[in-house]
Amino acid sequence: MSGLTMHLHSDPASGMAASQAAALNNQALSLSRQGDYAGTEDLHLTAGENNLTTAITRNALGELYLKMGKIMDAEEQLKKAVSVRMRNGPAYDAAVSVENLGQVHEVKGDLEEVRRRPGKTFDQSQLLACSGCKSAFYCGRACQAKDWRARHKTFCKKRA
C-alpha cells in the first residue's frame, strides 16, 4: 500500500461532508464533460463553506471558470482552494491548485505573479522552466512538450 494516501474521518459528520463533496464533484465532472457548464457551476456552488472537503470543489470550479473564460471568478475560487489545501491538504492537491492558479495568471499576462508561485510545494531545482518566459515549470520534458502544444505556447512571453 505504499504511495496510497488515506484520509479517515473521526466523526460521522466529517465523513458525510467529504462523501457529499466527492459526490457533487463527480456529478459536476459529468455535466462538464457534456458541456453543461451552467449545471456544473450550480452543483459546485452547493458544496458549502471553505473547508478541506470543499477545496476539491473550489479547485474544480476554478478549472471550470478558466474553461469558461471567467478569469476573475477562476482566480477567486483557486485562491480559496490554495489557501485551504496549503494549510490542511496533501501536498499534491495543493500543487494542483497552485498550478491552476498559475494558469489564471498566465492567461492574464501576469508572468511575474506566476514566477512568485504563492505556496510553492516543490523545490524549484526539481523542475524544468520554460526557456522563453521562465514562468512555467514542469516535472520533465514530456510534460513540458505536451503543455507547450496544448496551452502554454499561446501565453508564453519571452523575457526581455
Secondary structure by P-SEA (a helix, b strand, c coil): cccbbbbbbccaaaaaaaaaaaaaaaaaaaaaaacaaaaaaaaaaacccccccaaaaaaaaaaaaaaacaaaaaaaaaaaaaaaaaacccaaaaaaaaaaaaaaaaaacaaaaaaaccccccccccccccccccccccccaaaaaaaaaccccccccccc
